[in-house]
Amino acid sequence: MKIRAIIFVFCIIFGFAFSASAQDKITVAVAANFIEPFKEIAVLFETNTHIRPEPTFSSTGKLFAQINEGAPYDVFLSADEKRPEELYQKGLSGKPFVYAKGEVVLWTARKDLCDAGEWKAILVRSDVKKIAIANIETAPYGTASMMALKDAGLWDSLQGKFVFPQDIAQAFQYASTGSVDAGFCALSSALSQQGKAGCYLVVKEAPGVVQAACVLGRTGQRAAAGKFAAFLLSPEAETVKKKYGYK
């Protein structure tokens, strides 16, 4: 009887520990433009709540497709308003809310291009051979970049220069490693520590990128996911977002 009692107590202790650890983390699908601010916000949130947000970074379109196919995320941080609203209309998420407004810039590691004065002047130079633009179908920042190029009358004439990585983080990676001469990037990347090694020009013709988030309906961590969603709008999170150029 004594041995059974000891085993019972151990089962309760370890069962509780397992349950607590399962509740101490949430999975978050995060649009690639928000990598750096997310990392800082996640640390602040975990410090305050002891709940660890575990991210998957990718293009908004790819994450959206995964969610529709049943991927077990708890929260979705999109780079647009359209996809979270679609999930909500399908009954797959709670009501979306705007957590950030981003901006498109043209970034380059080439110091000789930094004094061009205008982003369009860089693109038409004969020594600029490759320009990165995130996938225009799955990455909202890529779509916004395309719209700016069309507005400037450069979309068709520069087709031979374009390289299309899958997401906006990869566009910055291509530019920062010199794989391309310049890249259309999120302002957040340009303001990162790595981004400060190059220079950027604001693409005023690109529409602002309004980013919405939602708690997903299939989450098994509704309370924790809700806490994280609320924290995204907290003063602490707003300070981080402002640091990376989000409005």
Secondary structure as GFF3:
##gff-version 3
##sequence-region A 1 247
A	DSSP	alpha_helix	2	23	.	.	.	ID=ss1
A	DSSP	beta_strand	25	31	.	.	.	ID=ss2
A	DSSP	three_ten_helix	32	34	.	.	.	ID=ss3
A	DSSP	alpha_helix	35	49	.	.	.	ID=ss4
A	DSSP	beta_strand	52	58	.	.	.	ID=ss5
A	DSSP	alpha_helix	60	68	.	.	.	ID=ss6
A	DSSP	beta_strand	75	77	.	.	.	ID=ss7
A	DSSP	alpha_helix	82	89	.	.	.	ID=ss8
A	DSSP	beta_strand	97	102	.	.	.	ID=ss9
A	DSSP	beta_strand	104	108	.	.	.	ID=ss10
A	DSSP	three_ten_helix	111	113	.	.	.	ID=ss11
A	DSSP	alpha_helix	119	123	.	.	.	ID=ss12
A	DSSP	beta_strand	131	132	.	.	.	ID=ss13
A	DSSP	alpha_helix	140	151	.	.	.	ID=ss14
A	DSSP	three_ten_helix	159	161	.	.	.	ID=ss15
A	DSSP	beta_strand	162	163	.	.	.	ID=ss16
A	DSSP	alpha_helix	168	176	.	.	.	ID=ss17
A	DSSP	beta_strand	182	186	.	.	.	ID=ss18
A	DSSP	alpha_helix	187	190	.	.	.	ID=ss19
A	DSSP	three_ten_helix	195	197	.	.	.	ID=ss20
A	DSSP	beta_strand	199	202	.	.	.	ID=ss21
A	DSSP	beta_strand	209	215	.	.	.	ID=ss22
A	DSSP	alpha_helix	222	231	.	.	.	ID=ss23
A	DSSP	alpha_helix	235	243	.	.	.	ID=ss24
###
